[in-house]
Amino acid sequence: MDCLCETCWYYDYDQEADEYYCMMELDEDEFYRAFVQPQGRCPYYRQGDDYTLARRQ
C-alpha cells in the first residue's frame, strides 16, 4: 500500500514539534487496519491538493 498521508487533508505540520502528523489521532486498532494490514486503507483519508491545503492555512 502506498501511504497517501502527504496529500491528505488531515496531514498537518506542527511548528512547535517541527514535524508533520495526522490530525485524526487514530487509536491502535485503526492504525493497524490502515497502515499495517495488507491492502489497508485509512478510513479518514480525504484528498487535498496544494491549493486546497494552502487555503486551509
HTML snippet that shows the backbone in 3Dmol.js (N, CA, C, O; Angstrom):
<script src="https://3Dmol.org/build/3Dmol-min.js"></script>
<div id="view" style="width:600px;height:400px;position:relative"></div>
<script>
const pdb = `
ATOM      1  N   MET A   1       0.834  -1.178   0.000  1.00  0.00           N
ATOM      2  CA  MET A   1       0.000   0.000   0.000  1.00  0.00           C
ATOM      3  C   MET A   1       0.881   1.244   0.000  1.00  0.00           C
ATOM      4  O   MET A   1       1.879   1.320   0.717  1.00  0.00           O
ATOM      5  N   ASP A   2       0.501   2.188  -0.796  1.00  0.00           N
ATOM      6  CA  ASP A   2       1.207   3.462  -0.799  1.00  0.00           C
ATOM      7  C   ASP A   2       0.598   4.366   0.252  1.00  0.00           C
ATOM      8  O   ASP A   2      -0.622   4.495   0.350  1.00  0.00           O
ATOM      9  N   CYS A   3       1.457   4.988   1.033  1.00  0.00           N
ATOM     10  CA  CYS A   3       0.969   5.923   2.040  1.00  0.00           C
ATOM     11  C   CYS A   3       0.628   7.236   1.345  1.00  0.00           C
ATOM     12  O   CYS A   3       1.475   7.828   0.676  1.00  0.00           O
ATOM     13  N   LEU A   4      -0.598   7.685   1.503  1.00  0.00           N
ATOM     14  CA  LEU A   4      -1.057   8.903   0.856  1.00  0.00           C
ATOM     15  C   LEU A   4      -1.136  10.065   1.851  1.00  0.00           C
ATOM     16  O   LEU A   4      -1.790  11.071   1.576  1.00  0.00           O
ATOM     17  N   CYS A   5      -0.492   9.935   2.970  1.00  0.00           N
ATOM     18  CA  CYS A   5      -0.596  10.948   4.012  1.00  0.00           C
ATOM     19  C   CYS A   5      -0.222  12.347   3.520  1.00  0.00           C
ATOM     20  O   CYS A   5      -0.851  13.329   3.913  1.00  0.00           O
ATOM     21  N   GLU A   6       0.784  12.439   2.675  1.00  0.00           N
ATOM     22  CA  GLU A   6       1.259  13.745   2.223  1.00  0.00           C
ATOM     23  C   GLU A   6       0.211  14.524   1.438  1.00  0.00           C
ATOM     24  O   GLU A   6       0.297  15.749   1.346  1.00  0.00           O
ATOM     25  N   THR A   7      -0.779  13.832   0.868  1.00  0.00           N
ATOM     26  CA  THR A   7      -1.829  14.502   0.106  1.00  0.00           C
ATOM     27  C   THR A   7      -3.148  14.540   0.857  1.00  0.00           C
ATOM     28  O   THR A   7      -4.168  14.929   0.287  1.00  0.00           O
ATOM     29  N   CYS A   8      -3.150  14.148   2.116  1.00  0.00           N
ATOM     30  CA  CYS A   8      -4.380  14.077   2.898  1.00  0.00           C
ATOM     31  C   CYS A   8      -4.688  15.415   3.565  1.00  0.00           C
ATOM     32  O   CYS A   8      -3.793  16.131   4.015  1.00  0.00           O
ATOM     33  N   TRP A   9      -5.967  15.725   3.615  1.00  0.00           N
ATOM     34  CA  TRP A   9      -6.459  16.954   4.245  1.00  0.00           C
ATOM     35  C   TRP A   9      -6.047  17.021   5.719  1.00  0.00           C
ATOM     36  O   TRP A   9      -5.803  18.108   6.242  1.00  0.00           O
ATOM     37  N   TYR A  10      -5.969  15.877   6.385  1.00  0.00           N
ATOM     38  CA  TYR A  10      -5.716  15.818   7.820  1.00  0.00           C
ATOM     39  C   TYR A  10      -4.231  15.731   8.191  1.00  0.00           C
ATOM     40  O   TYR A  10      -3.905  15.617   9.373  1.00  0.00           O
ATOM     41  N   TYR A  11      -3.342  15.782   7.226  1.00  0.00           N
ATOM     42  CA  TYR A  11      -1.903  15.724   7.476  1.00  0.00           C
ATOM     43  C   TYR A  11      -1.420  17.151   7.659  1.00  0.00           C
ATOM     44  O   TYR A  11      -1.504  17.949   6.726  1.00  0.00           O
ATOM     45  N   ASP A  12      -0.918  17.491   8.832  1.00  0.00           N
ATOM     46  CA  ASP A  12      -0.595  18.876   9.145  1.00  0.00           C
ATOM     47  C   ASP A  12       0.794  18.988   9.748  1.00  0.00           C
ATOM     48  O   ASP A  12       1.383  17.999  10.184  1.00  0.00           O
ATOM     49  N   TYR A  13       1.304  20.209   9.766  1.00  0.00           N
ATOM     50  CA  TYR A  13       2.633  20.491  10.291  1.00  0.00           C
ATOM     51  C   TYR A  13       2.514  21.171  11.648  1.00  0.00           C
ATOM     52  O   TYR A  13       1.755  22.129  11.797  1.00  0.00           O
ATOM     53  N   ASP A  14       3.244  20.692  12.620  1.00  0.00           N
ATOM     54  CA  ASP A  14       3.288  21.281  13.955  1.00  0.00           C
ATOM     55  C   ASP A  14       4.594  22.052  14.080  1.00  0.00           C
ATOM     56  O   ASP A  14       5.671  21.456  14.117  1.00  0.00           O
ATOM     57  N   GLN A  15       4.500  23.375  14.144  1.00  0.00           N
ATOM     58  CA  GLN A  15       5.706  24.210  14.193  1.00  0.00           C
ATOM     59  C   GLN A  15       6.488  24.024  15.487  1.00  0.00           C
ATOM     60  O   GLN A  15       7.718  24.068  15.475  1.00  0.00           O
ATOM     61  N   GLU A  16       5.803  23.819  16.585  1.00  0.00           N
ATOM     62  CA  GLU A  16       6.493  23.636  17.865  1.00  0.00           C
ATOM     63  C   GLU A  16       7.299  22.346  17.888  1.00  0.00           C
ATOM     64  O   GLU A  16       8.430  22.332  18.375  1.00  0.00           O
ATOM     65  N   ALA A  17       6.732  21.266  17.368  1.00  0.00           N
ATOM     66  CA  ALA A  17       7.426  19.977  17.348  1.00  0.00           C
ATOM     67  C   ALA A  17       8.305  19.823  16.109  1.00  0.00           C
ATOM     68  O   ALA A  17       9.132  18.914  16.045  1.00  0.00           O
ATOM     69  N   ASP A  18       8.129  20.711  15.122  1.00  0.00           N
ATOM     70  CA  ASP A  18       8.879  20.678  13.871  1.00  0.00           C
ATOM     71  C   ASP A  18       8.719  19.339  13.152  1.00  0.00           C
ATOM     72  O   ASP A  18       9.694  18.732  12.710  1.00  0.00           O
ATOM     73  N   GLU A  19       7.449  18.888  13.045  1.00  0.00           N
ATOM     74  CA  GLU A  19       7.172  17.631  12.371  1.00  0.00           C
ATOM     75  C   GLU A  19       5.738  17.609  11.847  1.00  0.00           C
ATOM     76  O   GLU A  19       4.880  18.370  12.292  1.00  0.00           O
ATOM     77  N   TYR A  20       5.507  16.718  10.893  1.00  0.00           N
ATOM     78  CA  TYR A  20       4.172  16.520  10.350  1.00  0.00           C
ATOM     79  C   TYR A  20       3.471  15.423  11.142  1.00  0.00           C
ATOM     80  O   TYR A  20       4.124  14.531  11.685  1.00  0.00           O
ATOM     81  N   TYR A  21       2.136  15.487  11.208  1.00  0.00           N
ATOM     82  CA  TYR A  21       1.374  14.488  11.941  1.00  0.00           C
ATOM     83  C   TYR A  21      -0.035  14.393  11.369  1.00  0.00           C
ATOM     84  O   TYR A  21      -0.480  15.276  10.636  1.00  0.00           O
ATOM     85  N   CYS A  22      -0.726  13.321  11.709  1.00  0.00           N
ATOM     86  CA  CYS A  22      -2.116  13.130  11.305  1.00  0.00           C
ATOM     87  C   CYS A  22      -3.002  13.719  12.395  1.00  0.00           C
ATOM     88  O   CYS A  22      -2.875  13.361  13.566  1.00  0.00           O
ATOM     89  N   MET A  23      -3.898  14.621  12.008  1.00  0.00           N
ATOM     90  CA  MET A  23      -4.773  15.272  12.981  1.00  0.00           C
ATOM     91  C   MET A  23      -5.907  14.365  13.448  1.00  0.00           C
ATOM     92  O   MET A  23      -6.627  14.736  14.376  1.00  0.00           O
ATOM     93  N   MET A  24      -6.095  13.201  12.850  1.00  0.00           N
ATOM     94  CA  MET A  24      -7.214  12.337  13.196  1.00  0.00           C
ATOM     95  C   MET A  24      -6.992  11.552  14.486  1.00  0.00           C
ATOM     96  O   MET A  24      -7.959  11.023  15.034  1.00  0.00           O
ATOM     97  N   GLU A  25      -5.795  11.453  14.983  1.00  0.00           N
ATOM     98  CA  GLU A  25      -5.488  10.733  16.222  1.00  0.00           C
ATOM     99  C   GLU A  25      -6.121   9.336  16.236  1.00  0.00           C
ATOM    100  O   GLU A  25      -7.027   9.060  17.023  1.00  0.00           O
ATOM    101  N   LEU A  26      -5.633   8.475  15.364  1.00  0.00           N
ATOM    102  CA  LEU A  26      -6.139   7.109  15.248  1.00  0.00           C
ATOM    103  C   LEU A  26      -5.781   6.304  16.491  1.00  0.00           C
ATOM    104  O   LEU A  26      -4.698   6.462  17.053  1.00  0.00           O
ATOM    105  N   ASP A  27      -6.699   5.442  16.914  1.00  0.00           N
ATOM    106  CA  ASP A  27      -6.347   4.555  18.013  1.00  0.00           C
ATOM    107  C   ASP A  27      -5.527   3.393  17.454  1.00  0.00           C
ATOM    108  O   ASP A  27      -5.324   3.296  16.244  1.00  0.00           O
ATOM    109  N   GLU A  28      -5.065   2.526  18.324  1.00  0.00           N
ATOM    110  CA  GLU A  28      -4.160   1.452  17.908  1.00  0.00           C
ATOM    111  C   GLU A  28      -4.787   0.527  16.862  1.00  0.00           C
ATOM    112  O   GLU A  28      -4.124   0.137  15.901  1.00  0.00           O
ATOM    113  N   ASP A  29      -6.053   0.180  17.046  1.00  0.00           N
ATOM    114  CA  ASP A  29      -6.724  -0.713  16.095  1.00  0.00           C
ATOM    115  C   ASP A  29      -6.897  -0.053  14.731  1.00  0.00           C
ATOM    116  O   ASP A  29      -6.667  -0.689  13.702  1.00  0.00           O
ATOM    117  N   GLU A  30      -7.299   1.208  14.714  1.00  0.00           N
ATOM    118  CA  GLU A  30      -7.467   1.917  13.450  1.00  0.00           C
ATOM    119  C   GLU A  30      -6.138   2.066  12.726  1.00  0.00           C
ATOM    120  O   GLU A  30      -6.072   1.907  11.507  1.00  0.00           O
ATOM    121  N   PHE A  31      -5.084   2.370  13.466  1.00  0.00           N
ATOM    122  CA  PHE A  31      -3.760   2.494  12.862  1.00  0.00           C
ATOM    123  C   PHE A  31      -3.336   1.169  12.236  1.00  0.00           C
ATOM    124  O   PHE A  31      -2.818   1.141  11.120  1.00  0.00           O
ATOM    125  N   TYR A  32      -3.555   0.079  12.953  1.00  0.00           N
ATOM    126  CA  TYR A  32      -3.191  -1.238  12.432  1.00  0.00           C
ATOM    127  C   TYR A  32      -3.930  -1.540  11.137  1.00  0.00           C
ATOM    128  O   TYR A  32      -3.325  -1.961  10.151  1.00  0.00           O
ATOM    129  N   ARG A  33      -5.249  -1.321  11.145  1.00  0.00           N
ATOM    130  CA  ARG A  33      -6.041  -1.603   9.951  1.00  0.00           C
ATOM    131  C   ARG A  33      -5.622  -0.729   8.770  1.00  0.00           C
ATOM    132  O   ARG A  33      -5.618  -1.194   7.631  1.00  0.00           O
ATOM    133  N   ALA A  34      -5.277   0.512   9.026  1.00  0.00           N
ATOM    134  CA  ALA A  34      -4.977   1.439   7.941  1.00  0.00           C
ATOM    135  C   ALA A  34      -3.564   1.282   7.388  1.00  0.00           C
ATOM    136  O   ALA A  34      -3.359   1.446   6.185  1.00  0.00           O
ATOM    137  N   PHE A  35      -2.585   0.967   8.235  1.00  0.00           N
ATOM    138  CA  PHE A  35      -1.199   1.040   7.784  1.00  0.00           C
ATOM    139  C   PHE A  35      -0.396  -0.246   7.888  1.00  0.00           C
ATOM    140  O   PHE A  35       0.660  -0.355   7.265  1.00  0.00           O
ATOM    141  N   VAL A  36      -0.859  -1.213   8.649  1.00  0.00           N
ATOM    142  CA  VAL A  36      -0.078  -2.430   8.834  1.00  0.00           C
ATOM    143  C   VAL A  36      -0.663  -3.594   8.036  1.00  0.00           C
ATOM    144  O   VAL A  36       0.075  -4.352   7.407  1.00  0.00           O
ATOM    145  N   GLN A  37      -1.976  -3.734   8.061  1.00  0.00           N
ATOM    146  CA  GLN A  37      -2.617  -4.818   7.330  1.00  0.00           C
ATOM    147  C   GLN A  37      -2.393  -4.675   5.838  1.00  0.00           C
ATOM    148  O   GLN A  37      -2.399  -3.561   5.315  1.00  0.00           O
ATOM    149  N   PRO A  38      -2.195  -5.796   5.141  1.00  0.00           N
ATOM    150  CA  PRO A  38      -2.114  -5.715   3.679  1.00  0.00           C
ATOM    151  C   PRO A  38      -3.436  -5.157   3.122  1.00  0.00           C
ATOM    152  O   PRO A  38      -4.514  -5.482   3.618  1.00  0.00           O
ATOM    153  N   GLN A  39      -3.335  -4.338   2.114  1.00  0.00           N
ATOM    154  CA  GLN A  39      -4.486  -3.714   1.468  1.00  0.00           C
ATOM    155  C   GLN A  39      -5.242  -2.769   2.393  1.00  0.00           C
ATOM    156  O   GLN A  39      -6.396  -2.430   2.130  1.00  0.00           O
ATOM    157  N   GLY A  40      -4.599  -2.344   3.472  1.00  0.00           N
ATOM    158  CA  GLY A  40      -5.265  -1.429   4.393  1.00  0.00           C
ATOM    159  C   GLY A  40      -5.411  -0.049   3.778  1.00  0.00           C
ATOM    160  O   GLY A  40      -4.573   0.384   2.987  1.00  0.00           O
ATOM    161  N   ARG A  41      -6.456   0.617   4.141  1.00  0.00           N
ATOM    162  CA  ARG A  41      -6.720   1.980   3.689  1.00  0.00           C
ATOM    163  C   ARG A  41      -7.159   2.798   4.888  1.00  0.00           C
ATOM    164  O   ARG A  41      -7.916   2.319   5.732  1.00  0.00           O
ATOM    165  N   CYS A  42      -6.692   4.011   4.962  1.00  0.00           N
ATOM    166  CA  CYS A  42      -7.107   4.890   6.046  1.00  0.00           C
ATOM    167  C   CYS A  42      -8.554   5.319   5.794  1.00  0.00           C
ATOM    168  O   CYS A  42      -8.854   5.870   4.735  1.00  0.00           O
ATOM    169  N   PRO A  43      -9.443   5.078   6.741  1.00  0.00           N
ATOM    170  CA  PRO A  43     -10.847   5.429   6.537  1.00  0.00           C
ATOM    171  C   PRO A  43     -11.094   6.935   6.568  1.00  0.00           C
ATOM    172  O   PRO A  43     -12.165   7.392   6.166  1.00  0.00           O
ATOM    173  N   TYR A  44     -10.135   7.700   7.033  1.00  0.00           N
ATOM    174  CA  TYR A  44     -10.303   9.147   7.151  1.00  0.00           C
ATOM    175  C   TYR A  44      -9.623   9.930   6.039  1.00  0.00           C
ATOM    176  O   TYR A  44      -9.684  11.160   6.019  1.00  0.00           O
ATOM    177  N   TYR A  45      -8.979   9.232   5.117  1.00  0.00           N
ATOM    178  CA  TYR A  45      -8.269   9.919   4.036  1.00  0.00           C
ATOM    179  C   TYR A  45      -9.215  10.812   3.251  1.00  0.00           C
ATOM    180  O   TYR A  45     -10.293  10.386   2.834  1.00  0.00           O
ATOM    181  N   ARG A  46      -8.802  12.039   3.060  1.00  0.00           N
ATOM    182  CA  ARG A  46      -9.579  12.996   2.265  1.00  0.00           C
ATOM    183  C   ARG A  46      -8.588  13.731   1.373  1.00  0.00           C
ATOM    184  O   ARG A  46      -7.662  14.376   1.862  1.00  0.00           O
ATOM    185  N   GLN A  47      -8.785  13.631   0.082  1.00  0.00           N
ATOM    186  CA  GLN A  47      -7.868  14.232  -0.892  1.00  0.00           C
ATOM    187  C   GLN A  47      -7.788  15.741  -0.700  1.00  0.00           C
ATOM    188  O   GLN A  47      -8.810  16.416  -0.576  1.00  0.00           O
ATOM    189  N   GLY A  48      -6.594  16.250  -0.679  1.00  0.00           N
ATOM    190  CA  GLY A  48      -6.375  17.686  -0.615  1.00  0.00           C
ATOM    191  C   GLY A  48      -5.185  18.026  -1.490  1.00  0.00           C
ATOM    192  O   GLY A  48      -4.085  17.527  -1.255  1.00  0.00           O
ATOM    193  N   ASP A  49      -5.387  18.873  -2.503  1.00  0.00           N
ATOM    194  CA  ASP A  49      -4.265  19.255  -3.359  1.00  0.00           C
ATOM    195  C   ASP A  49      -3.540  20.444  -2.725  1.00  0.00           C
ATOM    196  O   ASP A  49      -3.941  20.918  -1.662  1.00  0.00           O
ATOM    197  N   ASP A  50      -2.476  20.928  -3.370  1.00  0.00           N
ATOM    198  CA  ASP A  50      -1.685  22.023  -2.814  1.00  0.00           C
ATOM    199  C   ASP A  50      -2.528  23.272  -2.573  1.00  0.00           C
ATOM    200  O   ASP A  50      -2.341  23.956  -1.566  1.00  0.00           O
ATOM    201  N   TYR A  51      -3.441  23.574  -3.470  1.00  0.00           N
ATOM    202  CA  TYR A  51      -4.267  24.772  -3.322  1.00  0.00           C
ATOM    203  C   TYR A  51      -5.273  24.613  -2.188  1.00  0.00           C
ATOM    204  O   TYR A  51      -5.495  25.546  -1.416  1.00  0.00           O
ATOM    205  N   THR A  52      -5.869  23.456  -2.087  1.00  0.00           N
ATOM    206  CA  THR A  52      -6.823  23.202  -1.007  1.00  0.00           C
ATOM    207  C   THR A  52      -6.131  23.289   0.338  1.00  0.00           C
ATOM    208  O   THR A  52      -6.648  23.904   1.271  1.00  0.00           O
ATOM    209  N   LEU A  53      -4.970  22.679   0.437  1.00  0.00           N
ATOM    210  CA  LEU A  53      -4.244  22.686   1.712  1.00  0.00           C
ATOM    211  C   LEU A  53      -3.761  24.089   2.058  1.00  0.00           C
ATOM    212  O   LEU A  53      -3.763  24.454   3.234  1.00  0.00           O
ATOM    213  N   ALA A  54      -3.347  24.883   1.081  1.00  0.00           N
ATOM    214  CA  ALA A  54      -2.869  26.241   1.338  1.00  0.00           C
ATOM    215  C   ALA A  54      -4.015  27.138   1.823  1.00  0.00           C
ATOM    216  O   ALA A  54      -3.808  27.985   2.693  1.00  0.00           O
ATOM    217  N   ARG A  55      -5.203  26.962   1.276  1.00  0.00           N
ATOM    218  CA  ARG A  55      -6.360  27.761   1.707  1.00  0.00           C
ATOM    219  C   ARG A  55      -6.720  27.484   3.155  1.00  0.00           C
ATOM    220  O   ARG A  55      -7.222  28.370   3.846  1.00  0.00           O
ATOM    221  N   ARG A  56      -6.474  26.276   3.623  1.00  0.00           N
ATOM    222  CA  ARG A  56      -6.797  25.895   4.991  1.00  0.00           C
ATOM    223  C   ARG A  56      -5.904  26.608   5.990  1.00  0.00           C
ATOM    224  O   ARG A  56      -6.311  26.823   7.131  1.00  0.00           O
ATOM    225  N   GLN A  57      -4.700  26.979   5.589  1.00  0.00           N
ATOM    226  CA  GLN A  57      -3.742  27.598   6.490  1.00  0.00           C
ATOM    227  C   GLN A  57      -4.072  29.009   6.646  1.00  0.00           C
ATOM    228  O   GLN A  57      -3.384  29.727   7.372  1.00  0.00           O
TER     229      GLN A  57
END
`;
const viewer = $3Dmol.createViewer("view");
viewer.addModel(pdb, "pdb");
viewer.setStyle({}, {cartoon: {color: "spectrum"}});
viewer.zoomTo();
viewer.render();
</script>
